[in-house]
């Protein structure tokens, strides 16, 4: 099973505001509420691709109850720990105004409640996958992901880590199975931006040398690259389509990669499914489902002339 951890989930209020003006009353042209957080997004897409998954993390207050209800309503197994105090955050995303977001801070996590999450993680074992994704709340140690990985090491668990900066650097020597920096996160670690996919692969190699088995890099409209644990490099252009909403695209890539690899054990096909899943979500109002992902993967095949789809049906 794939377990995802979202330490600071949110209720995302995504709106379109025509002619947004500072200091004025603005009215929405469209609006959407969804359970947010990188780990939750990964689980949503994994579920649509037929992969068994469980959502872990924390919830607080009436907003937390709504997050958990939306997770369950999507058909996911929900194991969010309820905090005694505070309220889970609400994030406001203005999708047509230059990517403007207002993200809440979130509630404080107590020692007892952190222990309850760890008790759940202690049940993982050989063959399980643990996805650690997103930012770490200020009430928890900055090296929380590292501590979790150290606690569970030696059990045959595969770790996928999707975070940035120090939180990512902290875990590399523990040899995570997968990391997925985006262009900006990669530039922060490398000290300069990658102008091409080839340069991104060079920078990915530096992270692999530090311990990561597989380095998947999303480059937005320039496509993506993968440096896999065998040393092979993979590169794909971004599929053609209209960007609708980039929120969750990177999380969809992580889900696509894991779904493809768990079914195929083939890095090339897992990478192609990752790119298709990420792009399909970017071309959708929300997270893309199985049908749209596989449809885009088929179009990628037609353009490249290469077989990219899984040999067995994903999500069947």
Secondary structure, DSSP 8 states (H G I E B T S, - for coil): -EEEEETT-EEEEEEEETT--TTS---EEEEEEEEE-HHHHHHHHHHHTT--EEEEEEE-HHHHHHHHHHHHHTT-EEEEEE-SSS--EEEEEETTSTTEEE--------HHHHHHHHHHHTT--TT-EEEEES---TTS-TTHHHHHHHHHTTS--EEEEE--HHHHHTTGGG--SEE--BHHHHHHHHSS--SSHHHHHHHHHHHHHTT-SEEEEE-GGG-EEEE-TTS-EEEE---S------TTHHHHHHHHHHHHHHHH--HHHHHHHHHHHHHHHHTSSS---HHHHHHHHHHHHHHH-S--S-SS-TT-
